[in-house]
Amino acid sequence: MTTTPTPRPLEGLVVVAVEQAVAAPLTTRQLADLGARVLKIERPGGGDFARGYDDTVHGMSSAFLWLNRGKESVELDLKSPEGREVLERLLAQADVFVQNLSPSAAQRAGLDPAAVQRRHPHVIACAITGYGTTGPLASAKAYDLLIQGEAGLISLTGDGDVMAKVGISIADISAGSQCCTGILAALRHRDHTGQALPVDIAMFDTLAEWLAYPLYYADYGGTEPARTGARHATIVPYGSFPAADGLVLLAVQNDREWRRFCETVLERPDLADDPRFDSHATRMEHREELEALIIARLSPMPVADVQALLTKADIAQARLNSIADLAEHEQITTRNRWVPTPSPVGTVRTLLPPWLPTAPDGTPPELGAVPAPGEHTTQVLAWLDTINPTAEEA
């Protein structure tokens, strides 16, 4: 019996992207996963520079694999009249345009949202910039590390006097996620009103939004959260604790859990009402004493025994895995989260997105291939000629 694939929500939507690196490609890959046709404009002779970030996937960049599944690659020289003409013809057919050029480069090229929408009022025109198009840092170079620093994220990350950047491109990821959300909302608005709203996203703004919890804590409390490694800045016990053969992560969020933790895990019910530990505030004040008690109890025990006690007490807990462990994590392998994906270096595996409509038997839709540079230029130009011929052809 043949299963009919479930249509994806954005099928029929055309997205044109002048993109590179992470933030904009992440936006459009999410749209491609949801069924949109994404036409990725790449410069001749190299394309998106993320193609060269590494060569770990049988010679292909792992970053490019992550960000570009399901897209069509079209090589255009946007500095040439011919390339710009093709781009304009593509925009005439597009529903969404995404770019992450610098504000000045976008304005010089006439690809900022306002300019694109003057020429193509039906297009939801999107820009991702570092700091926005106004303000004293509007023209500053903006890479993920720099945004993490400017937004204060690095000051929160690390342990004690040692600061650290987040180990993934979190400013790019926050911008790509927020841009995708903005596009979906703008599409909904256009469906209802006929008006195409621009979507203008600053990486700095999106990371500031994600930092609102510690921001409010510092702004209203007068002190900044301390750098505490794997521990929580304001909740105890919360973090990693040594067992005899590894580390266990655990989190006690409220006084009910604290009482169960004392009774079942520590086997010290008296500690639940100890004045040093009977509230969030007192546990924070006596963090070192409390953590010493926990370590003394847990460190002689194997990880499996610690986890069994925590489970018995209904305390949230997890292992401290490596990225290598993630590839074969049981939540990925038993739920079939890996899918085969065609690419220029052969079939590779990529992760399913967190949500997609599936067929009644649970089969996910086909998500498309990772494109080679310019792989779809000829067929996209032929498609354009059938629906929007040039003046000479007309």
Buried (B, 14 or more C-beta within 10 A) or exposed (E): EEEEEBEBBBEEBBBBBBBBBBBBBBBBBBBBBBBBBBBBBBBEEEBBBBBEBBEEBEEBBBBBBBBBBBBBBBBBEBEEEEBBEBBBBBBBBBBBBBBBBBBEEBBEBBBBBBBBBEEBEBBBBBBBBBBBBEEEBBBBEBBBEBBBBBBBBBBBBBEEEEBBBBEEBBBBBBBBBBBBBBBBEBBEBBEEEEEBBBBBBBBBBBBBEBBEEBBEBBEEEEEBBEBBEEBBBBBBBBBBBBBEEEBBBBBBEEEEBBBBBBBBBBEBEEBBEBEEBBEBEBBBBBBEEBBEBBEEBBEEBEBEBBBEBBEEBEBEBEBEEEEEEEEEEEEBEEEEBBBEBBBBBEEBEBBBBEEBEBEEEEEBBEBBBBBBBBBBBEEBBEBBEEEBEEEEEE
